[in-house]
Amino acid sequence: MLFDTHAHLDDRAFDTDREELLKSLPQQQIGLLMNPGCNLVSSRQAVALAERFPWIYAAVGSHPDAAGVFDGQVLEQYRTLCANPRVKAIGEIGLDYHYEDVPREQQKRCFQAQMELAAQVDLPVIVHEREAHQDGMEIVSQFPKVTGVFHCFSGSPELANWLVERGWYIGFTGVLTFRNARRAVEVASAIPLERIVLETDCPYMAPEPFRGRRNDPGYLYRMAERLAELRGLPVEQIHRITMENGKRLYRIA
């Protein structure tokens, strides 16, 4: 069985068949799934899904794209949601400088406030970091007791190992299967296997040979196959190790 450690099943891309898909996950070898929020609305939806299905857990938080509407009241709503035992992380939080729809300073304030919340409620974080390596690492360094996962990691092997040495996990999406995915392949080959988790980031980032389609947890097996190939291990061993890693990351017994 596999652990999809990052899937947005609350996304409207699943509005037409969400119930059918959710009920089919165990038959698609998905034993556990983490559904992170991207804003207050989606965080509440993630918690609602986690309350209905025992193999789904939730994270709550504001993605950098939602940093423009983040404030103290939103933060307190996240704090309240964290009291729910189905909530296992703060996320998806971080920085995204690719489009810069939200000013960088506002993104950083939002990221810092949610890292502080994670420290206060003692939960791991799910970090989205795109084209913001320096600022991202500076903020991470401000909270040495907070760790979690850098999802859909896009940095160098050196940066990945810097994070691993500080207790972080590295998440790999369908990018790992792309023909031009040199950086992801280098990182997945270089870091300790016990710090790797697999994720779909669905409905985005469908792996080969399904690239261009709506992604869903049923495609996670392709990331496991590719990782097994890179590490020279049986795919069943990759299933077991990444499941254990995901459970350890999110403190699931």
C-alpha positions as CSV (number, residue, x, y, z in Angstrom):
1,M,0.0,0.0,0.0
2,L,1.1,3.6,-0.7
3,F,0.7,6.9,1.2
4,D,-0.2,9.8,-1.0
5,T,1.3,12.5,1.2
6,H,-0.1,15.5,-0.7
7,A,-3.4,15.4,-2.6
8,H,-6.0,18.1,-3.1
9,L,-9.2,16.0,-3.3
10,D,-11.2,19.0,-2.2
11,D,-10.3,20.7,-5.5
12,R,-13.2,21.4,-7.9
13,A,-11.6,19.2,-10.5
14,F,-13.1,16.3,-8.5
15,D,-16.6,17.7,-8.1
16,T,-18.1,15.3,-10.6
17,D,-16.7,12.1,-9.2
18,R,-15.2,12.8,-5.8
19,E,-17.3,10.3,-3.9
20,E,-16.6,7.4,-6.3
21,L,-12.9,8.3,-6.3
22,L,-12.6,8.5,-2.5
23,K,-14.3,5.2,-2.0
24,S,-12.0,3.5,-4.5
25,L,-8.7,4.6,-3.0
26,P,-8.1,1.4,-0.9
27,Q,-8.6,-0.7,-4.1
28,Q,-6.1,1.5,-5.9
29,Q,-3.4,0.6,-3.3
30,I,-3.7,3.9,-1.4
31,G,-3.6,3.1,2.2
32,L,-3.3,6.7,3.6
33,L,-3.7,10.1,2.1
34,M,-2.9,13.7,3.3
35,N,-5.2,16.5,2.0
36,P,-3.6,19.9,2.7
37,G,-5.6,23.1,2.6
38,C,-4.6,26.1,0.5
39,N,-6.8,28.7,2.2
40,L,-9.4,28.8,5.0
41,V,-12.2,27.4,2.8
42,S,-10.2,24.5,1.4
43,S,-8.7,23.8,4.9
44,R,-12.2,23.3,6.3
45,Q,-13.1,21.1,3.3
46,A,-10.0,19.0,3.9
47,V,-10.9,18.5,7.6
48,A,-14.5,17.5,6.6
49,L,-13.1,14.8,4.2
50,A,-10.7,13.5,6.9
51,E,-13.6,13.2,9.3
52,R,-15.5,11.0,6.8
53,F,-12.8,8.6,5.7
54,P,-10.4,6.9,8.1
55,W,-7.5,6.7,5.6
56,I,-7.6,10.5,4.9
57,Y,-5.9,13.1,7.1
58,A,-5.9,16.9,6.8
59,A,-3.5,19.8,7.0
60,V,-4.7,23.4,7.4
61,G,-3.0,26.6,6.1
62,S,-2.7,29.3,3.5
63,H,-0.7,28.7,0.3
64,P,1.4,31.7,-0.8
65,D,-1.1,32.4,-3.5
66,A,-3.6,33.1,-0.6
67,A,-1.2,35.2,1.4
68,G,-3.0,38.4,0.2
69,V,-6.1,37.5,2.2
70,F,-4.3,36.1,5.2
71,D,-4.6,37.9,8.6
72,G,-4.8,37.3,12.3
73,Q,-8.4,36.1,12.2
74,V,-7.5,33.5,9.6
75,L,-4.6,32.3,11.7
76,E,-6.9,31.9,14.7
77,Q,-9.3,29.8,12.7
78,Y,-6.4,27.5,11.8
79,R,-5.5,27.3,15.4
80,T,-9.0,26.2,16.2
81,L,-9.0,23.6,13.4
82,C,-5.7,22.2,14.8
83,A,-7.6,20.9,17.8
84,N,-9.2,18.3,15.6
85,P,-7.3,15.0,15.8
86,R,-7.7,14.5,12.1
87,V,-5.4,17.5,11.5
88,K,-1.8,16.4,11.3
89,A,0.1,19.3,9.8
90,I,0.1,23.0,9.0
91,G,0.0,23.4,5.2
92,E,0.3,24.1,2.4
93,I,2.4,27.1,3.3
94,G,5.5,28.8,1.9
95,L,6.7,31.1,-0.8
96,D,6.1,31.2,-4.5
97,Y,8.1,33.9,-6.5
98,H,7.2,32.5,-10.0
99,Y,4.2,34.7,-10.7
100,E,4.4,37.0,-7.7
101,D,0.7,37.7,-7.7
102,V,1.2,38.4,-3.9
103,P,4.1,40.7,-2.9
104,R,7.0,38.9,-1.5
105,E,6.9,40.7,1.8
106,Q,3.3,39.6,2.4
107,Q,4.2,36.0,1.4
108,K,7.0,36.0,3.9
109,R,4.8,37.4,6.8
110,C,2.2,34.8,6.0
111,F,4.8,32.0,6.0
112,Q,6.5,33.2,9.2
113,A,3.1,33.4,11.1
114,Q,2.2,29.9,10.1
115,M,5.6,28.5,11.0
116,E,5.1,30.2,14.4
117,L,1.7,28.5,14.7
118,A,3.2,25.1,13.9
119,A,5.8,25.7,16.7
120,Q,3.0,26.6,19.1
121,V,0.7,23.7,18.3
122,D,3.6,21.2,17.8
123,L,2.7,20.1,14.3
124,P,4.9,19.5,11.2
125,V,4.5,21.7,8.2
126,I,4.0,21.2,4.4
127,V,6.1,23.7,2.5
128,H,5.5,24.9,-1.0
129,E,8.7,26.7,-2.2
130,R,9.1,27.8,-5.8
131,E,12.0,30.1,-7.0
132,A,12.4,31.4,-3.4
133,H,15.2,29.2,-2.1
134,Q,17.2,31.9,-0.2
135,D,14.2,33.5,1.5
136,G,12.6,30.1,2.2
137,M,15.7,28.8,3.9
138,E,16.1,32.0,5.9
139,I,12.6,31.6,7.3
140,V,13.1,27.8,8.0
141,S,16.2,28.7,9.9
142,Q,14.3,31.0,12.2
143,F,12.3,28.0,13.5
144,P,14.8,25.2,14.1
145,K,12.3,23.1,16.1
146,V,9.7,23.1,13.2
147,T,10.2,20.5,10.5
148,G,8.0,18.7,8.0
149,V,8.2,18.2,4.2
150,F,9.2,20.3,1.3
151,H,6.7,19.1,-1.2
152,C,7.3,18.9,-5.0
153,F,10.9,19.7,-4.2
154,S,12.7,21.7,-6.9
155,G,16.0,22.5,-5.3
156,S,19.5,21.0,-5.6
157,P,20.8,17.8,-4.0
158,E,22.9,20.0,-1.7
159,L,19.8,21.9,-0.5
160,A,17.9,18.7,-0.1
161,N,20.6,17.3,2.1
162,W,20.8,20.5,4.1
163,L,17.1,20.1,4.9
164,V,17.4,16.4,5.6
165,E,20.2,17.1,8.1
166,R,17.8,19.3,10.0
167,G,15.1,16.7,10.1
168,W,13.0,17.5,7.0
169,Y,11.5,15.1,4.5
170,I,11.5,15.7,0.7
171,G,8.4,15.0,-1.4
172,F,8.4,13.9,-5.0
173,T,5.5,14.2,-7.4
174,G,5.0,12.9,-11.0
175,V,7.8,15.2,-12.0
176,L,10.1,12.3,-11.0
177,T,8.8,10.4,-14.1
178,F,9.2,13.2,-16.6
179,R,11.8,12.7,-19.3
180,N,13.5,16.0,-18.6
181,A,13.4,15.7,-14.8
182,R,17.2,15.8,-14.3
183,R,17.1,17.8,-11.0
184,A,14.4,15.6,-9.4
185,V,16.2,12.4,-10.4
186,E,19.5,13.7,-8.9
187,V,17.8,14.6,-5.6
188,A,15.9,11.3,-5.3
189,S,19.1,9.4,-6.0
190,A,21.2,11.4,-3.5
191,I,19.3,11.7,-0.3
192,P,18.6,9.1,2.3
193,L,15.7,6.9,1.4
194,E,14.1,7.2,4.8
195,R,13.6,10.9,4.1
196,I,11.6,10.5,0.9
197,V,7.9,10.6,0.6
198,L,5.7,10.3,-2.5
199,E,2.8,12.5,-3.5
200,T,0.5,13.2,-6.4
201,D,-0.3,16.9,-5.8
202,C,-3.4,16.0,-7.7
203,P,-5.2,17.2,-9.7
204,Y,-1.9,18.6,-10.9
205,M,1.4,17.0,-12.0
206,A,0.2,13.7,-13.5
207,P,3.1,11.3,-14.1
208,E,4.2,9.8,-17.4
209,P,2.5,8.2,-19.3
210,F,-0.6,10.1,-18.1
211,R,0.9,13.6,-18.4
212,G,-1.7,16.1,-19.4
213,R,-4.6,14.3,-17.7
214,R,-6.2,15.1,-14.4
215,N,-4.0,13.5,-11.8
216,D,-5.4,11.4,-9.0
217,P,-4.0,9.1,-6.2
218,G,-4.4,6.1,-8.5
219,Y,-1.4,7.2,-10.4
220,L,1.0,7.3,-7.4
221,Y,2.2,3.8,-8.3
222,R,4.2,5.4,-11.1
223,M,6.3,7.5,-8.7
224,A,7.0,4.4,-6.7
225,E,8.1,2.5,-9.8
226,R,10.4,5.3,-10.8
227,L,11.9,5.6,-7.4
228,A,12.4,1.8,-7.2
229,E,14.3,2.0,-10.6
230,L,16.5,4.8,-9.4
231,R,17.4,3.1,-6.1
232,G,17.7,-0.4,-7.5
233,L,15.1,-1.8,-5.1
234,P,11.9,-3.9,-5.5
235,V,8.9,-1.7,-5.8
236,E,7.3,-3.5,-2.9
237,Q,10.1,-2.3,-0.7
238,I,9.6,1.3,-1.9
239,H,5.9,1.0,-1.0
240,R,6.7,-0.1,2.5
241,I,9.5,2.4,3.1
242,T,7.6,5.4,1.8
243,M,4.5,4.4,3.8
244,E,6.6,4.3,7.0
245,N,8.2,7.6,6.1
246,G,4.8,9.3,5.6
247,K,3.5,7.9,8.8
248,R,6.6,9.1,10.7
249,L,6.4,12.5,9.0
250,Y,2.8,13.1,10.1
251,R,3.0,11.2,13.4
252,I,0.4,8.6,12.5
253,A,0.5,5.5,14.6
